[in-house]
Amino acid sequence: MGLYGHHKTLGSGPPKPLVPCSDMCGTVAAVGDGAVGWKMGDRVLSTFTQSHLTGQIRARDMASGLGKPLDGVLQTYRVFPATGLVRAPEYLTDEEACCLPIAAVTAWMAINGLRPLGQPGGRGEVVLLQGTGGVSLTGLQIAKASGATGRFPSLSAILL
């Protein structure tokens, strides 16, 4: 319906056809001249905003979001800038790894993102998680591993 105009960098006008989704785990099929550090066959994950490399996200980075405004990853092949990918951990399956860049980083930032360096959360803290999606379930794992406590009504018997 074209109602998702959350940021001025998206522009205006009628919506164009768009490939959705931003989470993926894939294999590098070809490497361009400027793709330093990558080779064919490398297992990689996408980053959500392709131009955001470090620090606080800026308005200009929102224009490089996968799935909106850029085409997403639900396609057989997609071209990425060399800096728009990260190496997938070898010990995770594709299904496990594909959730790291968006859901897991979102959960980590929600729990620990604004703390001073060297002062992680955890022991003695109570964390409230709502829902059963990827961010909530990853947040539960992060909170539990850090020593936080909480009440997880419908999931405690299964996940704790």
VMD Tcl script that builds the backbone (N, CA, C; Angstrom):
set m [mol new atoms 480]
animate dup $m
set s [atomselect $m all]
$s set {name element resname resid chain x y z} {
  {N N MET 1 A 0.822 -1.205 0.000}
  {CA C MET 1 A 0.000 0.000 0.000}
  {C C MET 1 A 0.861 1.263 0.000}
  {N N GLY 2 A 2.171 1.139 0.143}
  {CA C GLY 2 A 3.035 2.299 0.114}
  {C C GLY 2 A 3.006 3.138 1.378}
  {N N LEU 3 A 2.571 2.556 2.495}
  {CA C LEU 3 A 2.440 3.316 3.735}
  {C C LEU 3 A 3.678 3.254 4.619}
  {N N TYR 4 A 4.705 2.529 4.202}
  {CA C TYR 4 A 5.893 2.368 5.030}
  {C C TYR 4 A 6.916 3.443 4.661}
  {N N GLY 5 A 6.645 4.674 5.074}
  {CA C GLY 5 A 7.528 5.783 4.783}
  {C C GLY 5 A 8.242 6.231 6.034}
  {N N HIS 6 A 8.931 5.311 6.716}
  {CA C HIS 6 A 9.504 5.579 8.031}
  {C C HIS 6 A 10.684 6.534 8.026}
  {N N HIS 7 A 11.254 6.791 6.868}
  {CA C HIS 7 A 12.434 7.631 6.888}
  {C C HIS 7 A 12.525 8.438 5.604}
  {N N LYS 8 A 12.989 9.657 5.724}
  {CA C LYS 8 A 13.039 10.556 4.576}
  {C C LYS 8 A 13.937 10.048 3.460}
  {N N THR 9 A 14.906 9.181 3.741}
  {CA C THR 9 A 15.795 8.696 2.685}
  {C C THR 9 A 15.084 7.719 1.750}
  {N N LEU 10 A 13.870 7.305 2.105}
  {CA C LEU 10 A 13.143 6.387 1.236}
  {C C LEU 10 A 12.567 7.084 0.018}
  {N N GLY 11 A 12.493 8.393 0.051}
  {CA C GLY 11 A 11.946 9.133 -1.075}
  {C C GLY 11 A 10.438 9.117 -1.062}
  {N N SER 12 A 9.869 9.626 -2.114}
  {CA C SER 12 A 8.414 9.682 -2.201}
  {C C SER 12 A 7.971 9.107 -3.540}
  {N N GLY 13 A 6.697 9.084 -3.733}
  {CA C GLY 13 A 6.141 8.540 -4.965}
  {C C GLY 13 A 5.563 7.161 -4.762}
  {N N PRO 14 A 5.036 6.599 -5.836}
  {CA C PRO 14 A 4.405 5.282 -5.722}
  {C C PRO 14 A 5.438 4.199 -5.412}
  {N N PRO 15 A 5.023 3.180 -4.661}
  {CA C PRO 15 A 5.973 2.107 -4.329}
  {C C PRO 15 A 6.389 1.337 -5.577}
  {N N LYS 16 A 7.638 0.900 -5.605}
  {CA C LYS 16 A 8.116 0.077 -6.717}
  {C C LYS 16 A 8.128 -1.380 -6.268}
  {N N PRO 17 A 8.085 -2.319 -7.200}
  {CA C PRO 17 A 8.184 -3.732 -6.805}
  {C C PRO 17 A 9.479 -3.947 -6.027}
  {N N LEU 18 A 9.425 -4.794 -5.013}
  {CA C LEU 18 A 10.554 -4.936 -4.108}
  {C C LEU 18 A 10.732 -6.390 -3.696}
  {N N VAL 19 A 11.969 -6.859 -3.694}
  {CA C VAL 19 A 12.291 -8.176 -3.160}
  {C C VAL 19 A 12.433 -8.009 -1.651}
  {N N PRO 20 A 11.659 -8.754 -0.827}
  {CA C PRO 20 A 11.708 -8.571 0.624}
  {C C PRO 20 A 12.825 -9.367 1.305}
  {N N CYS 21 A 12.967 -9.146 2.595}
  {CA C CYS 21 A 13.797 -9.896 3.536}
  {C C CYS 21 A 15.219 -9.354 3.627}
  {N N SER 22 A 15.771 -9.423 4.834}
  {CA C SER 22 A 17.124 -8.918 5.048}
  {C C SER 22 A 18.042 -9.938 5.716}
  {N N ASP 23 A 17.518 -11.037 6.217}
  {CA C ASP 23 A 18.332 -12.065 6.863}
  {C C ASP 23 A 18.725 -13.128 5.847}
  {N N MET 24 A 20.015 -13.441 5.767}
  {CA C MET 24 A 20.415 -14.522 4.863}
  {C C MET 24 A 21.777 -15.072 5.240}
  {N N CYS 25 A 21.962 -16.323 4.878}
  {CA C CYS 25 A 23.258 -16.977 4.932}
  {C C CYS 25 A 23.457 -17.570 3.545}
  {N N GLY 26 A 24.574 -17.286 2.919}
  {CA C GLY 26 A 24.805 -17.765 1.565}
  {C C GLY 26 A 26.265 -18.030 1.313}
  {N N THR 27 A 26.556 -18.310 0.049}
  {CA C THR 27 A 27.913 -18.617 -0.380}
  {C C THR 27 A 28.318 -17.644 -1.472}
  {N N VAL 28 A 29.520 -17.116 -1.390}
  {CA C VAL 28 A 30.026 -16.204 -2.406}
  {C C VAL 28 A 30.210 -16.980 -3.708}
  {N N ALA 29 A 29.519 -16.519 -4.770}
  {CA C ALA 29 A 29.578 -17.197 -6.065}
  {C C ALA 29 A 30.552 -16.520 -7.022}
  {N N ALA 30 A 30.825 -15.249 -6.821}
  {CA C ALA 30 A 31.766 -14.513 -7.668}
  {C C ALA 30 A 32.323 -13.357 -6.850}
  {N N VAL 31 A 33.519 -12.922 -7.187}
  {CA C VAL 31 A 34.176 -11.853 -6.453}
  {C C VAL 31 A 34.672 -10.800 -7.438}
  {N N GLY 32 A 34.290 -9.545 -7.195}
  {CA C GLY 32 A 34.762 -8.448 -8.026}
  {C C GLY 32 A 36.152 -8.000 -7.617}
  {N N ASP 33 A 36.731 -7.123 -8.415}
  {CA C ASP 33 A 38.099 -6.656 -8.182}
  {C C ASP 33 A 38.287 -5.981 -6.827}
  {N N GLY 34 A 37.278 -5.240 -6.357}
  {CA C GLY 34 A 37.438 -4.502 -5.107}
  {C C GLY 34 A 37.039 -5.266 -3.862}
  {N N ALA 35 A 36.714 -6.538 -3.980}
  {CA C ALA 35 A 36.214 -7.325 -2.850}
  {C C ALA 35 A 37.361 -7.944 -2.066}
  {N N VAL 36 A 38.133 -7.126 -1.418}
  {CA C VAL 36 A 39.293 -7.583 -0.648}
  {C C VAL 36 A 38.824 -8.435 0.529}
  {N N GLY 37 A 39.467 -9.589 0.716}
  {CA C GLY 37 A 39.169 -10.446 1.856}
  {C C GLY 37 A 38.143 -11.534 1.586}
  {N N TRP 38 A 37.529 -11.524 0.411}
  {CA C TRP 38 A 36.531 -12.542 0.077}
  {C C TRP 38 A 37.015 -13.397 -1.080}
  {N N LYS 39 A 36.589 -14.683 -1.081}
  {CA C LYS 39 A 36.887 -15.562 -2.206}
  {C C LYS 39 A 35.657 -16.417 -2.499}
  {N N MET 40 A 35.617 -16.949 -3.683}
  {CA C MET 40 A 34.496 -17.812 -4.056}
  {C C MET 40 A 34.399 -18.966 -3.064}
  {N N GLY 41 A 33.178 -19.270 -2.651}
  {CA C GLY 41 A 32.948 -20.366 -1.714}
  {C C GLY 41 A 32.852 -19.938 -0.264}
  {N N ASP 42 A 33.244 -18.693 0.061}
  {CA C ASP 42 A 33.124 -18.216 1.441}
  {C C ASP 42 A 31.662 -18.211 1.870}
  {N N ARG 43 A 31.408 -18.629 3.088}
  {CA C ARG 43 A 30.053 -18.629 3.657}
  {C C ARG 43 A 29.852 -17.302 4.371}
  {N N VAL 44 A 28.776 -16.574 4.006}
  {CA C VAL 44 A 28.593 -15.199 4.465}
  {C C VAL 44 A 27.173 -14.939 4.954}
  {N N LEU 45 A 27.055 -13.848 5.734}
  {CA C LEU 45 A 25.780 -13.333 6.208}
  {C C LEU 45 A 25.644 -11.906 5.714}
  {N N SER 46 A 24.413 -11.491 5.477}
  {CA C SER 46 A 24.177 -10.104 5.078}
  {C C SER 46 A 24.111 -9.216 6.317}
  {N N THR 47 A 24.420 -7.950 6.132}
  {CA C THR 47 A 24.164 -6.959 7.171}
  {C C THR 47 A 22.944 -6.176 6.727}
  {N N PHE 48 A 22.158 -5.679 7.666}
  {CA C PHE 48 A 20.901 -5.024 7.295}
  {C C PHE 48 A 21.114 -3.740 6.517}
  {N N THR 49 A 21.822 -2.796 7.087}
  {CA C THR 49 A 22.110 -1.559 6.365}
  {C C THR 49 A 23.513 -1.683 5.794}
  {N N GLN 50 A 23.582 -1.765 4.492}
  {CA C GLN 50 A 24.819 -2.081 3.799}
  {C C GLN 50 A 25.931 -1.056 3.983}
  {N N SER 51 A 25.591 0.195 4.260}
  {CA C SER 51 A 26.622 1.222 4.404}
  {C C SER 51 A 26.996 1.509 5.857}
  {N N HIS 52 A 26.281 0.945 6.815}
  {CA C HIS 52 A 26.559 1.213 8.227}
  {C C HIS 52 A 27.606 0.224 8.725}
  {N N LEU 53 A 28.805 0.719 8.976}
  {CA C LEU 53 A 29.900 -0.164 9.362}
  {C C LEU 53 A 30.250 -0.098 10.836}
  {N N THR 54 A 30.033 1.039 11.483}
  {CA C THR 54 A 30.404 1.172 12.881}
  {C C THR 54 A 29.721 2.386 13.493}
  {N N GLY 55 A 29.608 2.389 14.809}
  {CA C GLY 55 A 29.061 3.543 15.517}
  {C C GLY 55 A 27.556 3.669 15.385}
  {N N GLN 56 A 27.061 4.819 15.787}
  {CA C GLN 56 A 25.632 5.111 15.748}
  {C C GLN 56 A 25.166 5.196 14.290}
  {N N ILE 57 A 24.055 4.582 13.995}
  {CA C ILE 57 A 23.532 4.638 12.634}
  {C C ILE 57 A 23.099 6.067 12.307}
  {N N ARG 58 A 23.301 6.469 11.076}
  {CA C ARG 58 A 22.973 7.818 10.605}
  {C C ARG 58 A 21.869 7.731 9.557}
  {N N ALA 59 A 21.214 8.855 9.321}
  {CA C ALA 59 A 20.107 8.900 8.361}
  {C C ALA 59 A 20.525 8.388 6.993}
  {N N ARG 60 A 21.718 8.735 6.546}
  {CA C ARG 60 A 22.152 8.312 5.203}
  {C C ARG 60 A 22.266 6.787 5.099}
  {N N ASP 61 A 22.531 6.102 6.225}
  {CA C ASP 61 A 22.635 4.645 6.201}
  {C C ASP 61 A 21.284 3.965 6.010}
  {N N MET 62 A 20.222 4.629 6.409}
  {CA C MET 62 A 18.888 4.034 6.258}
  {C C MET 62 A 18.553 3.790 4.790}
  {N N ALA 63 A 19.157 4.513 3.889}
  {CA C ALA 63 A 18.919 4.331 2.456}
  {C C ALA 63 A 19.559 3.053 1.924}
  {N N SER 64 A 20.369 2.363 2.758}
  {CA C SER 64 A 21.016 1.133 2.303}
  {C C SER 64 A 20.446 -0.108 2.994}
  {N N GLY 65 A 19.222 -0.006 3.517}
  {CA C GLY 65 A 18.596 -1.140 4.196}
  {C C GLY 65 A 18.093 -2.194 3.219}
  {N N LEU 66 A 18.405 -3.453 3.508}
  {CA C LEU 66 A 17.928 -4.563 2.681}
  {C C LEU 66 A 16.452 -4.816 2.945}
  {N N GLY 67 A 15.695 -5.050 1.920}
  {CA C GLY 67 A 14.270 -5.322 2.051}
  {C C GLY 67 A 13.419 -4.064 2.022}
  {N N LYS 68 A 14.024 -2.924 2.174}
  {CA C LYS 68 A 13.403 -1.604 2.050}
  {C C LYS 68 A 14.407 -0.574 2.502}
  {N N PRO 69 A 14.854 0.309 1.708}
  {CA C PRO 69 A 14.441 0.593 0.345}
  {C C PRO 69 A 15.132 -0.249 -0.722}
  {N N LEU 70 A 16.281 -0.904 -0.406}
  {CA C LEU 70 A 16.944 -1.754 -1.393}
  {C C LEU 70 A 16.245 -3.099 -1.486}
  {N N ASP 71 A 16.377 -3.752 -2.642}
  {CA C ASP 71 A 15.875 -5.110 -2.751}
  {C C ASP 71 A 16.525 -5.975 -1.682}
  {N N GLY 72 A 15.753 -6.920 -1.165}
  {CA C GLY 72 A 16.231 -7.800 -0.120}
  {C C GLY 72 A 16.900 -9.045 -0.658}
  {N N VAL 73 A 16.881 -10.103 0.134}
  {CA C VAL 73 A 17.692 -11.287 -0.146}
  {C C VAL 73 A 16.890 -12.525 -0.563}
  {N N LEU 74 A 15.589 -12.419 -0.728}
  {CA C LEU 74 A 14.805 -13.579 -1.166}
  {C C LEU 74 A 14.922 -13.734 -2.684}
  {N N GLN 75 A 16.124 -14.032 -3.110}
  {CA C GLN 75 A 16.423 -14.238 -4.519}
  {C C GLN 75 A 17.616 -15.178 -4.608}
  {N N THR 76 A 17.801 -15.797 -5.754}
  {CA C THR 76 A 18.865 -16.787 -5.908}
  {C C THR 76 A 20.241 -16.152 -5.858}
  {N N TYR 77 A 20.412 -15.021 -6.528}
  {CA C TYR 77 A 21.686 -14.315 -6.546}
  {C C TYR 77 A 21.452 -12.848 -6.214}
  {N N ARG 78 A 22.416 -12.237 -5.547}
  {CA C ARG 78 A 22.337 -10.810 -5.244}
  {C C ARG 78 A 23.751 -10.263 -5.149}
  {N N VAL 79 A 23.934 -9.063 -5.653}
  {CA C VAL 79 A 25.236 -8.402 -5.585}
  {C C VAL 79 A 25.290 -7.578 -4.301}
  {N N PHE 80 A 26.391 -7.713 -3.559}
  {CA C PHE 80 A 26.609 -6.976 -2.317}
  {C C PHE 80 A 27.921 -6.212 -2.415}
  {N N PRO 81 A 28.018 -5.084 -1.734}
  {CA C PRO 81 A 29.353 -4.488 -1.578}
  {C C PRO 81 A 30.164 -5.397 -0.654}
  {N N ALA 82 A 31.463 -5.414 -0.803}
  {CA C ALA 82 A 32.308 -6.279 0.028}
  {C C ALA 82 A 32.107 -6.003 1.508}
  {N N THR 83 A 31.786 -4.772 1.867}
  {CA C THR 83 A 31.591 -4.418 3.271}
  {C C THR 83 A 30.172 -4.704 3.757}
  {N N GLY 84 A 29.292 -5.178 2.898}
  {CA C GLY 84 A 27.914 -5.480 3.274}
  {C C GLY 84 A 27.712 -6.918 3.713}
  {N N LEU 85 A 28.803 -7.655 3.861}
  {CA C LEU 85 A 28.743 -9.053 4.274}
  {C C LEU 85 A 29.681 -9.283 5.451}
  {N N VAL 86 A 29.361 -10.292 6.247}
  {CA C VAL 86 A 30.255 -10.745 7.312}
  {C C VAL 86 A 30.392 -12.258 7.202}
  {N N ARG 87 A 31.489 -12.768 7.695}
  {CA C ARG 87 A 31.746 -14.212 7.623}
  {C C ARG 87 A 30.807 -14.962 8.565}
  {N N ALA 88 A 30.226 -16.050 8.085}
  {CA C ALA 88 A 29.336 -16.878 8.902}
  {C C ALA 88 A 30.173 -17.774 9.820}
  {N N PRO 89 A 29.784 -17.891 11.090}
  {CA C PRO 89 A 30.514 -18.791 11.998}
  {C C PRO 89 A 30.421 -20.241 11.510}
  {N N GLU 90 A 31.538 -20.930 11.487}
  {CA C GLU 90 A 31.579 -22.305 10.976}
  {C C GLU 90 A 30.733 -23.262 11.795}
  {N N TYR 91 A 30.604 -23.027 13.091}
  {CA C TYR 91 A 29.918 -23.967 13.963}
  {C C TYR 91 A 28.392 -23.864 13.893}
  {N N LEU 92 A 27.864 -22.891 13.161}
  {CA C LEU 92 A 26.410 -22.741 13.033}
  {C C LEU 92 A 25.918 -23.240 11.682}
  {N N THR 93 A 24.732 -23.820 11.665}
  {CA C THR 93 A 24.107 -24.190 10.399}
  {C C THR 93 A 23.679 -22.907 9.681}
  {N N ASP 94 A 23.325 -23.022 8.421}
  {CA C ASP 94 A 22.840 -21.852 7.680}
  {C C ASP 94 A 21.619 -21.251 8.359}
  {N N GLU 95 A 20.712 -22.101 8.822}
  {CA C GLU 95 A 19.486 -21.627 9.470}
  {C C GLU 95 A 19.784 -20.878 10.761}
  {N N GLU 96 A 20.745 -21.357 11.528}
  {CA C GLU 96 A 21.123 -20.686 12.773}
  {C C GLU 96 A 21.862 -19.376 12.487}
  {N N ALA 97 A 22.768 -19.432 11.542}
  {CA C ALA 97 A 23.614 -18.268 11.253}
  {C C ALA 97 A 22.837 -17.114 10.638}
  {N N CYS 98 A 21.845 -17.415 9.817}
  {CA C CYS 98 A 21.151 -16.336 9.102}
  {C C CYS 98 A 20.423 -15.383 10.043}
  {N N CYS 99 A 20.178 -15.782 11.267}
  {CA C CYS 99 A 19.474 -14.916 12.227}
  {C C CYS 99 A 20.412 -14.006 13.015}
  {N N LEU 100 A 21.711 -14.191 12.900}
  {CA C LEU 100 A 22.649 -13.402 13.705}
  {C C LEU 100 A 22.663 -11.905 13.371}
  {N N PRO 101 A 22.793 -11.509 12.117}
  {CA C PRO 101 A 22.991 -10.082 11.854}
  {C C PRO 101 A 21.824 -9.184 12.254}
  {N N ILE 102 A 20.613 -9.647 12.185}
  {CA C ILE 102 A 19.499 -8.756 12.491}
  {C C ILE 102 A 18.867 -9.109 13.839}
  {N N ALA 103 A 18.313 -10.288 13.995}
  {CA C ALA 103 A 17.624 -10.647 15.243}
  {C C ALA 103 A 18.578 -10.674 16.436}
  {N N ALA 104 A 19.717 -11.326 16.291}
  {CA C ALA 104 A 20.635 -11.454 17.427}
  {C C ALA 104 A 21.283 -10.121 17.795}
  {N N VAL 105 A 21.669 -9.339 16.816}
  {CA C VAL 105 A 22.267 -8.039 17.121}
  {C C VAL 105 A 21.224 -7.115 17.741}
  {N N THR 106 A 19.983 -7.190 17.280}
  {CA C THR 106 A 18.909 -6.385 17.879}
  {C C THR 106 A 18.725 -6.756 19.344}
  {N N ALA 107 A 18.688 -8.055 19.645}
  {CA C ALA 107 A 18.540 -8.501 21.036}
  {C C ALA 107 A 19.737 -8.068 21.878}
  {N N TRP 108 A 20.941 -8.241 21.357}
  {CA C TRP 108 A 22.144 -7.852 22.098}
  {C C TRP 108 A 22.123 -6.360 22.399}
  {N N MET 109 A 21.786 -5.561 21.403}
  {CA C MET 109 A 21.772 -4.108 21.596}
  {C C MET 109 A 20.684 -3.703 22.591}
  {N N ALA 110 A 19.536 -4.390 22.573}
  {CA C ALA 110 A 18.471 -4.064 23.509}
  {C C ALA 110 A 18.896 -4.342 24.951}
  {N N ILE 111 A 19.694 -5.365 25.159}
  {CA C ILE 111 A 20.116 -5.741 26.506}
  {C C ILE 111 A 21.401 -5.024 26.922}
  {N N ASN 112 A 22.356 -4.896 26.018}
  {CA C ASN 112 A 23.684 -4.393 26.379}
  {C C ASN 112 A 24.162 -3.168 25.619}
  {N N GLY 113 A 23.451 -2.746 24.614}
  {CA C GLY 113 A 23.960 -1.752 23.675}
  {C C GLY 113 A 24.373 -0.415 24.226}
  {N N LEU 114 A 23.730 0.093 25.255}
  {CA C LEU 114 A 24.049 1.423 25.748}
  {C C LEU 114 A 24.888 1.410 27.017}
  {N N ARG 115 A 25.406 0.268 27.391}
  {CA C ARG 115 A 26.255 0.175 28.575}
  {C C ARG 115 A 27.664 0.639 28.237}
  {N N PRO 116 A 28.364 1.168 29.226}
  {CA C PRO 116 A 29.774 1.500 28.987}
  {C C PRO 116 A 30.560 0.226 28.676}
  {N N LEU 117 A 31.584 0.350 27.854}
  {CA C LEU 117 A 32.419 -0.806 27.528}
  {C C LEU 117 A 32.983 -1.414 28.800}
  {N N GLY 118 A 33.030 -2.734 28.862}
  {CA C GLY 118 A 33.568 -3.419 30.022}
  {C C GLY 118 A 32.590 -3.574 31.166}
  {N N GLN 119 A 31.339 -3.144 30.973}
  {CA C GLN 119 A 30.321 -3.271 32.014}
  {C C GLN 119 A 29.103 -4.013 31.463}
  {N N PRO 120 A 29.266 -5.298 31.130}
  {CA C PRO 120 A 28.141 -6.055 30.583}
  {C C PRO 120 A 27.057 -6.283 31.633}
  {N N GLY 121 A 25.863 -6.495 31.151}
  {CA C GLY 121 A 24.752 -6.776 32.056}
  {C C GLY 121 A 24.754 -8.222 32.488}
  {N N GLY 122 A 23.724 -8.591 33.213}
  {CA C GLY 122 A 23.611 -9.982 33.597}
  {C C GLY 122 A 23.226 -10.185 35.032}
  {N N ARG 123 A 24.127 -10.791 35.779}
  {CA C ARG 123 A 23.859 -11.221 37.144}
  {C C ARG 123 A 23.165 -10.127 37.955}
  {N N GLY 124 A 22.039 -10.512 38.545}
  {CA C GLY 124 A 21.290 -9.586 39.372}
  {C C GLY 124 A 20.264 -8.754 38.621}
  {N N GLU 125 A 20.279 -8.784 37.317}
  {CA C GLU 125 A 19.322 -8.016 36.530}
  {C C GLU 125 A 18.134 -8.891 36.159}
  {N N VAL 126 A 17.003 -8.256 35.972}
  {CA C VAL 126 A 15.796 -8.947 35.520}
  {C C VAL 126 A 15.504 -8.449 34.118}
  {N N VAL 127 A 15.289 -9.372 33.202}
  {CA C VAL 127 A 15.019 -9.038 31.812}
  {C C VAL 127 A 13.615 -9.504 31.457}
  {N N LEU 128 A 12.829 -8.616 30.889}
  {CA C LEU 128 A 11.491 -8.953 30.426}
  {C C LEU 128 A 11.533 -9.135 28.927}
  {N N LEU 129 A 11.082 -10.284 28.455}
  {CA C LEU 129 A 11.030 -10.569 27.026}
  {C C LEU 129 A 9.584 -10.807 26.631}
  {N N GLN 130 A 9.184 -10.198 25.540}
  {CA C GLN 130 A 7.806 -10.325 25.094}
  {C C GLN 130 A 7.792 -10.975 23.715}
  {N N GLY 131 A 7.001 -12.002 23.556}
  {CA C GLY 131 A 6.854 -12.659 22.267}
  {C C GLY 131 A 7.703 -13.900 22.140}
  {N N THR 132 A 7.561 -14.557 20.994}
  {CA C THR 132 A 8.290 -15.798 20.742}
  {C C THR 132 A 9.022 -15.744 19.412}
  {N N GLY 133 A 9.329 -14.552 18.935}
  {CA C GLY 133 A 10.058 -14.401 17.679}
  {C C GLY 133 A 11.554 -14.504 17.885}
  {N N GLY 134 A 12.285 -14.303 16.802}
  {CA C GLY 134 A 13.740 -14.434 16.823}
  {C C GLY 134 A 14.427 -13.503 17.788}
  {N N VAL 135 A 13.978 -12.258 17.889}
  {CA C VAL 135 A 14.619 -11.307 18.801}
  {C C VAL 135 A 14.375 -11.730 20.249}
  {N N SER 136 A 13.147 -12.105 20.585}
  {CA C SER 136 A 12.837 -12.511 21.955}
  {C C SER 136 A 13.582 -13.781 22.354}
  {N N LEU 137 A 13.601 -14.770 21.478}
  {CA C LEU 137 A 14.269 -16.024 21.824}
  {C C LEU 137 A 15.782 -15.845 21.930}
  {N N THR 138 A 16.346 -15.027 21.058}
  {CA C THR 138 A 17.775 -14.750 21.164}
  {C C THR 138 A 18.061 -13.942 22.419}
  {N N GLY 139 A 17.195 -12.980 22.731}
  {CA C GLY 139 A 17.341 -12.198 23.958}
  {C C GLY 139 A 17.302 -13.083 25.185}
  {N N LEU 140 A 16.441 -14.094 25.168}
  {CA C LEU 140 A 16.367 -15.040 26.276}
  {C C LEU 140 A 17.695 -15.774 26.450}
  {N N GLN 141 A 18.290 -16.213 25.361}
  {CA C GLN 141 A 19.568 -16.915 25.429}
  {C C GLN 141 A 20.682 -15.997 25.942}
  {N N ILE 142 A 20.704 -14.757 25.456}
  {CA C ILE 142 A 21.721 -13.804 25.895}
  {C C ILE 142 A 21.545 -13.505 27.384}
  {N N ALA 143 A 20.303 -13.243 27.811}
  {CA C ALA 143 A 20.031 -12.922 29.214}
  {C C ALA 143 A 20.404 -14.095 30.116}
  {N N LYS 144 A 20.023 -15.294 29.732}
  {CA C LYS 144 A 20.325 -16.469 30.554}
  {C C LYS 144 A 21.833 -16.700 30.634}
  {N N ALA 145 A 22.531 -16.590 29.505}
  {CA C ALA 145 A 23.985 -16.803 29.495}
  {C C ALA 145 A 24.710 -15.758 30.333}
  {N N SER 146 A 24.143 -14.567 30.450}
  {CA C SER 146 A 24.803 -13.503 31.211}
  {C C SER 146 A 24.486 -13.562 32.699}
  {N N GLY 147 A 23.565 -14.450 33.096}
  {CA C GLY 147 A 23.229 -14.590 34.504}
  {C C GLY 147 A 22.013 -13.803 34.942}
  {N N ALA 148 A 21.337 -13.154 34.008}
  {CA C ALA 148 A 20.124 -12.408 34.358}
  {C C ALA 148 A 19.019 -13.383 34.735}
  {N N THR 149 A 18.042 -12.888 35.459}
  {CA C THR 149 A 16.879 -13.695 35.815}
  {C C THR 149 A 15.643 -13.036 35.248}
  {N N GLY 150 A 14.547 -13.703 35.374}
  {CA C GLY 150 A 13.293 -13.133 34.904}
  {C C GLY 150 A 12.206 -14.185 34.934}
  {N N ARG 151 A 11.034 -13.776 34.575}
  {CA C ARG 151 A 9.912 -14.693 34.498}
  {C C ARG 151 A 9.544 -14.827 33.035}
  {N N PHE 152 A 9.547 -16.046 32.581}
  {CA C PHE 152 A 9.251 -16.339 31.192}
  {C C PHE 152 A 8.063 -17.306 31.188}
  {N N PRO 153 A 6.840 -16.795 31.370}
  {CA C PRO 153 A 5.675 -17.617 31.671}
  {C C PRO 153 A 5.476 -18.835 30.774}
  {N N SER 154 A 5.404 -18.669 29.478}
  {CA C SER 154 A 5.064 -19.815 28.641}
  {C C SER 154 A 6.287 -20.567 28.145}
  {N N LEU 155 A 7.491 -20.009 28.308}
  {CA C LEU 155 A 8.677 -20.638 27.761}
  {C C LEU 155 A 9.601 -21.219 28.802}
  {N N SER 156 A 9.380 -20.918 30.092}
  {CA C SER 156 A 10.351 -21.306 31.111}
  {C C SER 156 A 10.588 -22.804 31.167}
  {N N ALA 157 A 9.560 -23.598 31.028}
  {CA C ALA 157 A 9.729 -25.036 31.130}
  {C C ALA 157 A 10.484 -25.595 29.934}
  {N N ILE 158 A 10.399 -24.931 28.808}
  {CA C ILE 158 A 11.017 -25.425 27.589}
  {C C ILE 158 A 12.447 -24.915 27.422}
  {N N LEU 159 A 12.663 -23.612 27.658}
  {CA C LEU 159 A 13.946 -23.016 27.299}
  {C C LEU 159 A 14.905 -22.806 28.464}
  {N N LEU 160 A 14.423 -22.702 29.664}
  {CA C LEU 160 A 15.315 -22.475 30.787}
  {C C LEU 160 A 15.735 -23.783 31.334}
}
mol reanalyze $m
mol bondsrecalc $m
mol representation Tube
mol addrep $m
